[in-house]
Amino acid sequence: MDDFSAKKCVPCNAKDLRPMTEETANELISKVPDWNLVNESGVLKLNRSWKVKSFLKGLELFRLVAEVAESEGHHPDLHLVGWNNVTIEIWTHAVGGLTENDFILAAKINGLPLQDLLRRKAKN
């Protein structure tokens, strides 16, 4: 199927742009590993969370995401809770749900070099 990281977001002001169905979103979610499909009061969104090493590392993660978002013309909701919990929500506000743009942005965020910003996972 599609490699979303190779695609470019399209302008959200297209009159024929509609939110995708939950069935379609469920088919596509596997193409963006580590992202979750959530339904908030009938609005489908993608979200993903990370634990960063420090508050400043969280802001650095936001800066990297912002560069991608600006180049794509598609902007996620960014949350820094506490000093090290980062969550990103992606959905197309203009249509009140998910479009292919959201999966493209999630794939591009997945391609960012974030490892140096993240806390190491505890070993079992």
C-alpha positions as CSV (number, residue, x, y, z in Angstrom):
1,M,0.0,0.0,0.0
2,D,1.0,3.7,0.3
3,D,4.3,4.8,1.7
4,F,3.0,7.9,3.5
5,S,6.4,9.3,4.3
6,A,7.0,9.8,0.5
7,K,3.8,11.8,0.0
8,K,3.1,15.5,0.5
9,C,0.1,16.9,2.4
10,V,-2.5,18.6,0.2
11,P,-4.2,21.9,1.2
12,C,-7.1,21.4,3.6
13,N,-9.2,24.1,2.0
14,A,-10.3,21.8,-0.9
15,K,-14.1,21.8,-1.0
16,D,-14.2,18.1,-1.7
17,L,-12.0,17.1,1.2
18,R,-14.0,14.9,3.6
19,P,-13.0,13.0,6.8
20,M,-12.3,9.3,6.2
21,T,-14.4,6.6,7.7
22,E,-13.4,4.7,10.8
23,E,-13.1,1.6,8.7
24,T,-10.6,3.3,6.3
25,A,-8.7,4.7,9.3
26,N,-8.5,1.2,10.8
27,E,-7.0,-0.1,7.6
28,L,-4.4,2.6,7.4
29,I,-3.3,2.7,11.1
30,S,-0.8,-0.1,10.6
31,K,1.1,2.1,8.1
32,V,2.1,4.5,10.9
33,P,3.7,2.3,13.6
34,D,3.3,3.3,17.3
35,W,0.4,5.7,16.5
36,N,-3.0,5.1,18.0
37,L,-6.4,5.7,16.5
38,V,-8.7,7.4,19.0
39,N,-12.3,8.5,18.8
40,E,-13.0,11.7,20.8
41,S,-16.7,12.4,20.9
42,G,-17.1,11.2,17.3
43,V,-13.9,12.8,16.0
44,L,-11.2,10.4,14.8
45,K,-7.6,11.4,15.7
46,L,-4.1,9.9,15.6
47,N,-2.1,10.2,18.8
48,R,1.3,9.1,20.0
49,S,3.2,9.7,23.3
50,W,6.8,9.7,24.2
51,K,8.8,10.2,27.5
52,V,11.7,12.6,26.9
53,K,14.9,13.0,29.0
54,S,14.1,16.5,30.1
55,F,11.8,19.4,29.6
56,L,14.2,21.0,27.2
57,K,14.4,17.7,25.2
58,G,10.5,17.9,24.9
59,L,10.8,21.4,23.5
60,E,13.5,20.1,21.1
61,L,11.1,17.3,20.0
62,F,8.4,20.0,19.4
63,R,10.9,22.0,17.3
64,L,11.7,19.0,15.0
65,V,8.0,18.3,14.6
66,A,7.3,22.0,13.9
67,E,9.8,22.0,11.0
68,V,8.0,19.0,9.4
69,A,4.6,20.5,10.1
70,E,5.5,23.8,8.5
71,S,7.0,22.2,5.4
72,E,3.8,20.1,5.0
73,G,1.4,22.9,5.9
74,H,-0.3,20.6,8.3
75,H,-0.1,21.2,12.0
76,P,-0.6,18.8,14.9
77,D,-1.7,19.5,18.5
78,L,1.4,19.3,20.7
79,H,1.2,18.6,24.5
80,L,4.0,18.6,27.0
81,V,2.5,17.4,30.4
82,G,4.6,17.4,33.5
83,W,8.3,17.8,32.6
84,N,8.8,14.9,30.3
85,N,5.5,13.5,28.8
86,V,5.0,14.5,25.2
87,T,1.8,13.6,23.3
88,I,1.0,14.6,19.7
89,E,-2.5,14.5,18.3
90,I,-3.1,14.7,14.6
91,W,-6.4,15.3,12.8
92,T,-7.6,17.6,10.1
93,H,-9.4,20.4,12.0
94,A,-10.9,21.8,8.8
95,V,-12.9,18.6,8.2
96,G,-13.4,17.5,11.8
97,G,-11.7,14.1,11.4
98,L,-8.9,12.2,9.7
99,T,-7.6,12.6,6.1
100,E,-4.7,11.2,4.3
101,N,-2.7,14.3,5.4
102,D,-2.8,13.1,9.0
103,F,-1.2,9.7,8.1
104,I,1.4,11.5,6.0
105,L,2.4,13.8,8.9
106,A,2.5,10.8,11.3
107,A,4.8,8.9,9.0
108,K,7.1,11.9,8.6
109,I,7.2,12.4,12.4
110,N,8.1,8.7,12.7
111,G,11.1,9.4,10.4
112,L,12.5,12.1,12.7
113,P,15.8,11.4,14.6
114,L,14.3,11.4,18.1
115,Q,16.3,8.8,19.9
116,D,18.7,11.2,21.7
117,L,15.7,13.1,23.1
118,L,13.9,10.0,24.6
119,R,14.3,8.3,27.9
120,R,15.6,4.8,27.7
121,K,13.1,2.1,28.3
122,A,13.5,0.1,31.4
123,K,14.8,-3.4,30.8
124,N,12.8,-6.3,32.2
